[in-house]
Amino acid sequence: MKSVDDWLGHLAYRQLRREWRMMINELTRVSQLANRLAARTLAAFEQGELTDAEFRESSDVVLVLKAAKVLESKGADLPHGIGLLAAKAQQIQG
């Protein structure tokens, strides 16, 4: 028969696993959305719909770069589109 400590330990482990899966799902969703936004923003810039100044001041660029920082802080790999947008933003900044 399991002791109360064993039972509580098992419940705590299950709760941690559930929370870990939720965090992974949330990070994956943030990553996917930020990558899509990065791709749309880069496409608009490359098609001439945004000037250098508009790109630099774009709230979309700021949002993608903030998402990149969050993802990196959690040890997540950055999708290719986010990396491309970050490189373009750095290039435009001078």
C-alpha positions as CSV (number, residue, x, y, z in Angstrom):
1,M,0.0,0.0,0.0
2,K,1.3,3.4,-0.9
3,S,1.9,6.0,1.8
4,V,0.4,9.4,1.8
5,D,3.8,10.9,0.8
6,D,4.0,8.6,-2.2
7,W,0.5,9.4,-3.2
8,L,1.1,13.2,-2.8
9,G,4.4,12.9,-4.7
10,H,2.6,11.1,-7.6
11,L,-0.1,13.8,-7.7
12,A,2.6,16.6,-7.7
13,Y,4.5,14.8,-10.5
14,R,1.3,14.5,-12.6
15,Q,0.5,18.2,-12.1
16,L,4.0,19.2,-13.1
17,R,3.8,17.0,-16.3
18,R,0.4,18.6,-17.1
19,E,1.8,22.1,-16.6
20,W,4.9,21.3,-18.6
21,R,2.8,20.1,-21.5
22,M,0.7,23.3,-21.3
23,M,3.8,25.5,-21.4
24,I,5.2,23.6,-24.3
25,N,1.9,24.0,-26.2
26,E,1.8,27.7,-25.4
27,L,5.4,28.2,-26.5
28,T,4.8,26.3,-29.7
29,R,1.7,28.5,-30.4
30,V,3.7,31.7,-29.7
31,S,6.4,30.5,-32.0
32,Q,4.1,29.6,-34.8
33,L,2.2,32.9,-34.6
34,A,5.3,35.0,-34.4
35,N,6.8,33.2,-37.3
36,R,3.7,33.8,-39.4
37,L,3.8,37.5,-38.5
38,A,7.5,37.7,-39.3
39,A,6.9,36.1,-42.7
40,R,4.1,38.6,-43.5
41,T,6.1,41.6,-42.3
42,L,9.1,40.6,-44.3
43,A,7.0,39.9,-47.4
44,A,5.5,43.4,-47.1
45,F,8.9,45.0,-46.7
46,E,10.4,43.1,-49.6
47,Q,7.4,43.9,-51.9
48,G,7.9,47.6,-51.1
49,E,4.8,48.0,-49.0
50,L,6.9,49.2,-46.1
51,T,9.8,51.7,-46.2
52,D,12.9,51.2,-44.1
53,A,11.5,53.7,-41.6
54,E,8.1,52.0,-41.5
55,F,9.8,48.6,-41.0
56,R,12.0,50.0,-38.1
57,E,9.0,51.5,-36.4
58,S,6.6,48.6,-37.1
59,S,4.7,47.3,-34.0
60,D,4.7,43.9,-35.8
61,V,8.5,43.9,-35.8
62,V,8.6,44.9,-32.1
63,L,6.1,42.1,-31.3
64,V,8.1,39.5,-33.2
65,L,11.3,40.5,-31.5
66,K,9.7,40.4,-28.1
67,A,8.4,37.0,-28.8
68,A,11.9,35.9,-29.9
69,K,13.3,37.0,-26.5
70,V,10.6,35.1,-24.6
71,L,11.2,32.0,-26.7
72,E,15.0,32.2,-26.3
73,S,14.6,32.8,-22.5
74,K,12.7,29.5,-22.3
75,G,15.3,27.6,-24.4
76,A,13.1,27.2,-27.4
77,D,14.5,27.2,-30.9
78,L,13.6,30.2,-33.1
79,P,11.8,29.5,-36.3
80,H,13.6,30.5,-39.5
81,G,11.2,33.4,-40.3
82,I,11.8,35.1,-36.9
83,G,15.6,34.8,-37.4
84,L,15.3,36.4,-40.9
85,L,13.2,39.3,-39.5
86,A,15.7,39.8,-36.7
87,A,18.6,39.9,-39.2
88,K,16.7,42.3,-41.4
89,A,15.9,44.6,-38.5
90,Q,19.5,44.6,-37.4
91,Q,20.7,45.3,-41.0
92,I,18.3,48.2,-41.3
93,Q,19.3,49.7,-37.9
94,G,22.7,50.1,-39.4
